[in-house]
Structure formats: structure tokens, C-alpha cells
Amino acid sequence: MTEPTTPTALAKARRRDVNHRQQRVHQALADMTADGSEITISAVAAQARLHRSFIHRHSDLHAAVLDAASRALTAPSPASTAISHRSVLAENANLRAQNHWQAQHIRDLEDRLSDLIGQQAFERGGLGAPTNAAALQAEIDKQRQTVLDLTRALEERDEELAAARETNRRLMAELNRIPGATSPLAGAILTGVNTLSTRTLGHLITAAGNSYLSKSDLRDLLMQSGLYEAAELDPTELIDHGTSGPNRQETLRTPLLAAHEQARTGNREAHDALLEIVRLGAERVARRGYAESTLSALHESLLSDGYELRVGDPDLHGNRECRLLPIDPDAVPVGTEITALEAELDQRGYTEALVHYRSAVDNFTDQDHPASNRQLRNMVESLVKHLAADHTGYTDNGRSGQGGAAINTLYTPGGRPPAVVGQPLPENDGGRMLHGIWNILHSNGPHPGLSNADEARIRMQLCTALARFLLKHFPARP
């Protein structure tokens, strides 16, 4: 029969367990001190296979651990300071590699120093020019040559510009000496012939100069066009006088001025000769391959004068046929319409519209097509605003941008013919036309680069016809 457990027996068993654990702690301290391990409470507890709280509960064990840790710092054991054989081999290999790199680096520095010393000795000894200095000198010589070439080109351009300016001054002075002379477009004074403008003749001279036509070529053009006979000029001027004669620009300038004056006074033959020399000159320029770049300004200027220059495709020999086609029929010159419209606007007292219209005509004559389109739109807006106020009870609020609102009162959406004078236009009898032209005026209008001479001329014709149509349909109030 088992002997009953008593409190004395439990106490003895517990004491034996505590003593056994303490022995394990001391053994762990001895082992860790011997092999040089780091001594901490947690490390000792792990080595003794018990919880660290056991060491904390027993002050003697706690003091022993701290004392061992202190002794390990002040007097470390031989095992803790011993270096393994593998560590020694690794350290030795690392030092060898470092020594090899240092030796290679020293050799590289010695080579560079040797090159620099040799280069300095080469330069100071006068044995030859350094490579970099020779390259720099070659580049300097090249840039100097480029500067000389550009200087010569600039001098030639300056001479051509001076000649063109002189041509322009002489042409303008010649034009101003003609009594009552004005733009062919304005039409205030209509002579027998609305001939080419001085601007177009100036562009012809520039195109001939830029395409490098010789003075002999220019004299051939003057003879082939019949300009000397038509303008009754002295044909002996066509004789080559060598370097003492006029330059290329003067070779064209003098006869063109004379023929222009004859054409302005009604000489139809002189006008036809001017057209012919422009056509022949364009063909000669196109033959040399300068059609697109050199003839663009001449093409635009001719459109302003009422002519379209058409350059054909090259044939087998590289020749390109050029044609000058009139844009407006001679029976209905635009100048007549402009003069009548200006008179009607002045009579009605529509001063604002008149000012805008005259500005549009002046801008068109000066070939400022974006400005001309802008003034035409302002003229139409001012005109419809005044007509709406006079005939439909529209109230002018004094602000800009009233064109659309005023037009909406001048026509009846869905209305059918016939239109009644003085009443809003039916949509199908004038109203749609008014609305459509107003929309056209808001595209490609005052934007530079989006308006060309042909488009500007079409807008001038449309707005002139529209304004006269509206003034006729909405007559002046008695």
C-alpha cells in the first residue's frame, strides 16, 4: 500500500528540483565562460533549458550571471579571442586581392604620368604642333571661310534689297504723278484699262533676280513681249553696253515703268505687253526650277490684280507652260460695284459701315488679306445692324457681336418666295443666302496665313454683292 503524501515530502521534492535547476545554471555559466560565448540572463537561461524568470527569482543566481558577464568583458577567455583557421585564410585572401588592386592602380597612374610628361616635353621642345591645337586651327579656318561666304551673300542681298526699294520708290513716285490715279480695285476713276499694279511689277523684277536670269535673258523677254513697241520706247536701249549699262533690275525697271504709265492712260497694247512679259518671265523662272519658291509672291499679287497665274507640268525638256487667266469678267468690273456701294452707304448715313468697307478695300489693295477679311465682316455686321434697326424695330445695344441677332430679324425662317421689299427676307428667297455668307465670314477671316488673295477677292465680291442686295431690298426710309 502506497505511503500517503505529506507536506514534508512535497517540500523535500521541491527543494531537490530547485537545487537541480541551480546546478544547471552554474553548469551553463561554466560552459559559456569556457567557450567564450556572450553571457546574458536570457542566454544562460536558454543554455540551462529553463525560464529566465527562475534566475531573476534567485538573487544568488542573478548575481552569479552578472559577475560572469563582467569577468568576460574584463578578462576574456582564450577561446573567445581565438581566430579560426578558416578566418585566417579568408583574411589572407582579402589582403592579397587588395594588394593586387593597389599595384595595378599604381601602374595605371605611372602610365598616365608618363604620357603627360612626354606630351609636355613634346610641346615645350617645339617638335610639332599638338593635335588638339591643329584641330582647333582647322575649325577656325573653316568658320572664317563660312563667315566670308555669308558676308558676300549678305552684300548681294543688300544690293538686291536696295534695288528693289529704289524700284518701289520710283514706281510709287511715277504712280503719284498721274492725276487722280488710284488702285484698279477701288475704281474711283476708271480708265480704259485696269492694268497690273506696281506691286506685281516689283515682284516680277524680284523673281527675275532671284532666278539668276542674265541681262541678255531679260532683254530677250522685253523683245518677245513686244513691250518696247507697245509703249513706243527706243529699241536701241536693248543694245548691250557691257558693264557700263544698267544692272539686271534696271534693265526691267525702266521699260516696265514706261509701259505701266502707258497702260494706265488707256493703252491696251501696253497692258497686253505687260501681261505677256509676266507670263514669259514666269515660264523662264519655272524652267530653272524656281516655280514654287520664287513665283509665290508674284502669284498672290496677280490674284489681287484680278489674274490667276497657272504653271503647267514640265514636258520632256523641262519646259513649263504658264498662263494668265482673268478672274473677273470685263463686263462687270468690281471697281464699279465698289464705287456704287460706297455712294449708297454715304447717302444712307451708314458711316461706320462705309469706313469699314473703305478700310477693307485699302487692305485688299495693299495685299493685307486677313485685315481685309476682318474689315469686310465688320462692314456686314454694321450694315445688318443698321438695317434691322431701321426696318424691324431692332434695338442696338451698343456692343459688338450683334451681327447674328440682327440677321435673325431680317429674314423669316421657313419663309417662301416672293420677297416683299422692306419686309424680312423669306428663308428660301434671300434669307438663307444672308445667313450663309455671314457664316462664311467667320472662317479663315482675320487669321494670318489662312487667307490668300483668291479667297479675299471672292469675299470682297460676295460682301459687295450682298450689301447692294440688302440696300436694294431694304430701301431708305422717307
C-alpha positions in Angstrom: 0.0 0.0 0.0 1.4 3.5 -1.1 2.5 5.7 1.7 0.3 8.9 1.9 1.9 12.2 0.7 2.8 14.7 3.5 3.7 18.4 3.3 7.2 17.5 4.4 7.7 15.1 1.4 6.5 17.8 -1.1 8.9 20.4 0.3 11.8 18.0 0.0 10.9 17.2 -3.6 10.6 20.9 -4.5 14.0 21.6 -2.8 15.6 18.8 -4.8 14.1 20.3 -8.1 15.4 23.8 -7.2 18.8 22.5 -6.4 18.9 20.6 -9.7 18.0 23.8 -11.7 20.6 25.8 -9.8 23.2 23.3 -10.7 22.2 23.5 -14.4 22.5 27.3 -14.2 26.0 27.1 -12.7 27.0 24.4 -15.3 25.7 26.7 -18.1 27.8 29.6 -16.8 30.9 27.4 -16.7 30.4 26.1 -20.2 29.7 29.6 -21.7 32.7 31.0 -19.9 34.9 28.2 -21.3 33.9 28.6 -24.9 33.8 32.4 -24.8 30.1 32.8 -25.5 28.3 36.0 -24.8 26.8 35.8 -21.2 23.4 37.3 -20.6 20.5 36.2 -18.4 18.5 35.1 -21.5 21.5 33.2 -23.0 22.2 31.5 -19.7 18.5 30.5 -19.2 18.5 29.1 -22.7 21.7 27.2 -22.1 20.3 25.7 -18.8 16.9 24.9 -20.5 14.8 26.9 -18.1 12.9 30.2 -18.0 14.8 33.4 -17.3 12.3 34.3 -14.5 14.0 31.5 -12.4 17.3 33.4 -12.4 15.5 36.6 -11.6 13.7 35.0 -8.6 17.0 33.8 -7.1 19.3 36.6 -6.2 22.4 34.4 -5.9 21.9 33.1 -9.5 21.2 36.6 -10.8 24.4 37.9 -9.1 26.5 35.0 -10.5 25.3 35.7 -14.1 26.1 39.4 -13.8 29.6 38.6 -12.2 30.4 36.1 -15.0 29.3 38.6 -17.7 31.5 41.3 -16.1 34.5 39.0 -15.9 34.1 38.0 -19.6 34.5 41.7 -20.5 37.5 42.5 -18.4 39.3 39.2 -18.7 38.0 37.3 -21.8 38.9 33.7 -22.1 41.4 32.4 -24.7 38.5 30.7 -26.6 36.6 34.0 -27.1 39.7 35.7 -28.6 41.0 32.8 -30.7 40.7 33.2 -34.5 39.8 30.1 -36.5 42.0 28.8 -39.3 39.3 29.5 -41.9 39.0 33.1 -40.8 42.8 33.5 -41.2 42.7 32.1 -44.7 39.8 34.4 -45.7 41.6 37.4 -44.3 44.8 36.5 -46.1 43.0 36.1 -49.5 41.3 39.5 -49.0 44.6 41.2 -48.3 46.2 39.6 -51.4 43.4 40.9 -53.6 43.7 44.4 -52.1 47.4 44.4 -52.7 46.9 43.3 -56.3 44.4 46.1 -57.0 46.7 48.7 -55.4 49.6 47.5 -57.5 47.5 47.8 -60.8 46.3 51.3 -59.8 49.9 52.4 -59.2 50.9 51.1 -62.7 48.0 53.0 -64.3 48.9 56.2 -62.5 52.5 55.8 -63.6 51.5 55.3 -67.3 49.3 58.4 -67.2 52.1 60.4 -65.6 54.5 59.2 -68.2 52.1 60.3 -71.0 51.6 63.7 -69.5 55.3 64.3 -69.0 56.0 63.2 -72.6 53.3 65.4 -74.0 54.7 68.4 -72.1 58.2 67.7 -73.3 56.9 67.3 -76.9 55.1 70.7 -76.7 57.9 72.6 -75.0 60.6 71.1 -77.2 59.0 72.6 -80.4 58.9 69.2 -82.2 55.4 69.9 -83.7 52.0 71.4 -83.0 49.8 69.5 -80.6 47.0 67.5 -82.1 44.3 69.5 -80.3 45.7 72.9 -81.4 45.9 71.7 -85.1 42.2 70.6 -84.9 41.2 74.0 -83.4 43.1 75.9 -86.1 41.4 73.9 -88.8 38.0 74.6 -87.3 38.8 78.3 -87.0 39.8 78.4 -90.7 36.6 76.7 -91.6 34.5 79.1 -89.6 36.3 82.1 -91.2 35.5 80.8 -94.7 31.9 80.4 -93.7 31.8 84.0 -92.4 33.3 85.3 -95.6 30.7 83.3 -97.7 27.8 84.6 -95.6 29.2 88.2 -95.8 29.3 88.0 -99.6 25.8 86.6 -99.7 24.6 89.3 -97.4 26.2 92.0 -99.5 24.4 90.6 -102.6 21.1 90.5 -100.8 21.6 94.1 -99.6 22.3 95.2 -103.1 19.1 93.5 -104.4 17.1 94.9 -101.5 18.4 98.4 -102.2 17.5 98.0 -105.9 14.0 96.7 -105.0 13.4 99.6 -102.7 14.5 102.0 -105.3 12.2 100.3 -107.8 9.4 100.6 -105.4 10.1 104.3 -104.7 10.3 105.1 -108.4 7.1 103.2 -109.2 5.2 104.9 -106.4 6.5 108.3 -107.5 5.5 107.6 -111.0 2.1 106.5 -109.9 1.6 109.6 -107.7 2.4 111.9 -110.7 -0.6 110.5 -112.6 -3.6 112.9 -111.8 -6.4 111.1 -110.0 -4.6 107.7 -110.1 -5.9 105.1 -107.7 -6.0 101.4 -107.2 -7.6 99.4 -110.0 -9.8 97.7 -107.4 -11.1 100.9 -105.9 -12.4 102.1 -109.2 -12.9 105.7 -108.2 -11.5 106.7 -111.6 -11.8 104.1 -114.2 -9.5 104.5 -117.2 -9.7 102.5 -120.4 -7.6 99.6 -118.8 -7.2 98.4 -115.2 -3.7 97.2 -115.6 -1.2 95.4 -113.4 -0.3 97.1 -110.1 3.2 98.4 -109.4 3.5 95.7 -106.6 3.1 93.0 -109.2 5.7 94.5 -111.4 8.1 94.7 -108.4 7.5 91.0 -107.7 8.3 90.3 -111.3 11.6 92.1 -111.0 12.4 90.3 -107.8 11.5 86.9 -109.3 13.8 87.5 -112.3 16.6 88.5 -110.0 16.3 85.5 -107.6 16.2 83.1 -110.5 19.6 84.4 -111.8 18.3 85.4 -115.3 21.0 87.3 -117.1 20.6 90.7 -118.6 20.6 89.0 -122.0 17.7 86.8 -120.9 15.8 89.9 -119.7 16.3 91.8 -123.0 15.0 88.7 -124.8 11.9 88.8 -122.7 11.4 92.5 -123.4 11.7 91.9 -127.1 9.4 88.8 -127.2 6.7 90.5 -125.2 6.5 93.4 -127.6 6.7 95.8 -124.7 9.0 98.3 -126.4 6.8 98.7 -129.5 3.6 98.9 -127.4 4.9 101.6 -125.1 6.7 103.4 -128.0 10.1 103.1 -126.4 13.5 103.4 -128.1 14.6 99.9 -129.1 18.3 101.0 -129.1 18.1 100.7 -125.3 18.1 96.9 -125.7 21.7 97.0 -127.0 24.2 95.6 -124.6 26.5 98.3 -123.3 28.6 96.0 -121.1 29.4 96.8 -117.6 28.6 100.5 -118.2 25.0 99.6 -118.8 22.2 99.2 -116.3 22.1 96.2 -113.9 19.5 93.5 -114.2 16.9 95.3 -112.1 17.3 98.5 -114.1 17.1 96.6 -117.3 13.5 95.7 -116.4 12.6 98.6 -114.2 12.7 101.5 -116.8 10.7 99.8 -119.6 8.1 98.4 -117.1 7.6 101.9 -115.6 7.1 103.4 -119.1 4.7 100.6 -120.2 2.8 100.9 -116.9 2.2 104.6 -117.4 1.0 103.9 -121.0 -1.4 101.2 -119.8 -2.8 103.5 -117.0 -3.7 106.1 -119.6 -5.6 103.6 -121.7 -3.0 102.0 -124.0 -4.4 98.5 -124.4 -1.3 97.3 -126.2 0.9 98.3 -123.4 -1.3 96.5 -120.9 -1.3 93.3 -123.1 2.5 93.6 -123.3 2.8 93.8 -119.5 0.7 90.6 -119.2 2.8 88.9 -121.8 6.2 89.8 -120.2 4.8 88.5 -116.8 3.8 85.2 -118.5 7.1 84.8 -120.3 9.1 85.7 -117.2 7.2 83.1 -115.2 7.9 80.5 -117.8 11.6 81.3 -117.8 11.7 81.2 -114.0 9.8 77.9 -113.9 12.1 76.4 -116.4 15.0 77.0 -114.0 13.2 75.1 -111.2 12.2 78.0 -109.1 8.4 77.9 -109.7 7.2 77.2 -106.2 9.6 79.3 -104.2 10.1 82.3 -106.4 6.7 82.7 -108.1 4.6 82.5 -104.9 4.6 86.3 -104.2 4.0 87.1 -107.9 1.1 84.6 -107.9 -0.6 86.3 -104.9 0.0 89.8 -106.2 -1.6 88.8 -109.6 -4.6 87.5 -107.8 -5.1 90.9 -106.2 -4.9 92.4 -109.7 -7.6 90.1 -111.0 -5.4 87.5 -112.7 -4.5 83.9 -111.9 -1.1 82.6 -112.9 -1.3 78.9 -113.7 2.0 76.9 -114.2 1.7 73.7 -116.1 3.6 70.4 -115.6 7.1 70.1 -117.2 7.4 68.5 -120.6 10.1 66.1 -121.7 12.6 69.0 -122.0 11.7 70.5 -118.6 9.7 73.4 -120.0 6.5 74.5 -118.2 3.8 76.5 -119.9 2.4 79.4 -117.9 -1.0 81.1 -118.5 -2.5 84.3 -117.1 -6.3 84.0 -116.7 -8.6 86.9 -115.8 -10.7 86.3 -112.7 -13.4 88.9 -113.2 -15.4 89.4 -116.4 -14.7 92.7 -118.1 -18.4 93.5 -118.4 -18.8 93.7 -114.6 -15.7 95.2 -113.1 -15.5 95.1 -109.4 -14.5 98.7 -109.2 -17.8 99.9 -110.5 -19.7 97.9 -107.8 -17.4 99.3 -105.1 -18.0 102.9 -106.1 -21.8 102.4 -106.2 -21.8 100.8 -102.8 -19.7 103.5 -101.2 -22.1 106.1 -102.6 -25.2 104.3 -101.3 -23.7 103.8 -97.8 -22.7 107.5 -97.7 -26.2 108.5 -98.8 -27.9 106.4 -96.1 -25.6 107.8 -93.4 -24.2 104.4 -92.6 -20.8 106.0 -91.8 -19.5 103.1 -89.7 -20.1 100.5 -92.4 -18.6 102.9 -95.0 -15.4 103.3 -93.0 -15.1 99.5 -92.5 -15.7 99.0 -96.3 -13.1 101.5 -97.4 -10.6 100.0 -95.0 -11.3 96.6 -96.4 -10.7 97.9 -100.0 -7.4 99.6 -98.9 -6.2 96.5 -97.1 -7.0 94.4 -100.1 -5.1 96.8 -102.4 -2.1 96.5 -100.1 -2.5 92.7 -100.2 -3.2 92.5 -96.4 -5.8 89.9 -96.9 -6.5 89.0 -93.3 -7.1 92.6 -92.4 -9.4 93.0 -95.5 -11.5 90.0 -94.4 -11.8 91.4 -90.9 -13.0 94.8 -92.1 -15.5 93.1 -94.5 -17.0 91.2 -91.6 -17.2 94.4 -89.6 -18.9 96.2 -92.5 -21.6 93.5 -92.9 -22.2 93.4 -89.2 -22.6 97.2 -89.1 -24.9 97.2 -92.2 -27.3 94.5 -91.0 -27.4 96.2 -87.5 -28.5 99.5 -89.0 -30.9 97.9 -91.5 -32.5 95.8 -88.7 -32.9 99.0 -86.6 -34.5 100.9 -89.5 -36.9 98.2 -90.7 -37.6 95.7 -88.0 -37.5 97.7 -84.7 -34.3 96.0 -83.6 -32.6 97.8 -80.7 -28.9 98.5 -80.9 -27.3 97.8 -77.5 -24.0 99.5 -78.5 -22.0 96.3 -78.1 -20.0 94.3 -80.6 -21.1 90.9 -81.9 -24.7 91.9 -82.8 -24.5 90.6 -86.3 -26.2 87.2 -85.7 -29.0 88.7 -83.6 -29.6 91.5 -86.2 -29.7 89.0 -89.1 -32.3 86.9 -87.3 -34.7 89.8 -87.6 -34.0 90.4 -91.3 -35.3 87.0 -92.5 -38.1 84.7 -91.8 -37.2 81.0 -91.1 -39.2 78.7 -93.4 -40.5 81.7 -95.4 -41.2 81.2 -99.1 -41.0 83.5 -102.1 -41.7 86.0 -103.2 -39.8 88.5 -101.1 -41.6 91.8 -100.3 -39.4 94.9 -100.4 -38.9 96.4 -97.0 -40.1 93.2 -95.2 -37.9 90.4 -93.7 -36.5 88.1 -96.4 -38.1 84.7 -96.7 -35.6 81.9 -95.9 -35.9 80.5 -99.4 -35.6 83.9 -101.2 -32.5 85.6 -99.8 -32.6 84.7 -96.2 -30.6 81.6 -96.5 -28.0 83.4 -98.6 -27.7 86.2 -96.0 -27.2 83.6 -93.2 -24.7 81.5 -95.3 -22.5 84.4 -96.2 -22.5 85.6 -92.6 -21.2 82.1 -91.6 -18.5 82.2 -94.3 -17.2 85.4 -92.9 -16.3 83.8 -89.6 -14.0 81.1 -91.1 -10.4 81.9 -92.2 -11.1 85.6 -91.5 -8.6 87.7 -89.7 -6.0 85.0 -89.1 -2.6 85.5 -90.9 -1.6 82.5 -93.0 -5.2 81.3 -93.5 -6.3 83.9 -96.1 -4.9 84.2 -99.6 -5.5 86.7 -102.4 -8.0 84.5 -104.3 -10.2 83.9 -101.2 -10.0 87.5 -100.2 -11.1 88.6 -103.6 -14.1 86.2 -103.5 -15.1 87.6 -100.1 -14.9 91.1 -101.5 -17.2 90.2 -104.3 -19.6 88.3 -102.1 -19.8 91.1 -99.5 -20.1 93.8 -102.1 -23.0 92.0 -103.9 -24.7 91.1 -100.5 -24.5 94.7 -99.3 -26.0 96.1 -102.6 -28.7 93.4 -102.5 -29.7 94.3 -98.9 -29.7 98.0 -99.5 -32.0 97.4 -102.5 -34.4 95.2 -100.6 -34.4 97.5 -97.6 -34.7 100.9 -99.1 -34.1 104.2 -97.2 -37.0 105.4 -95.1 -38.6 108.5 -96.4 
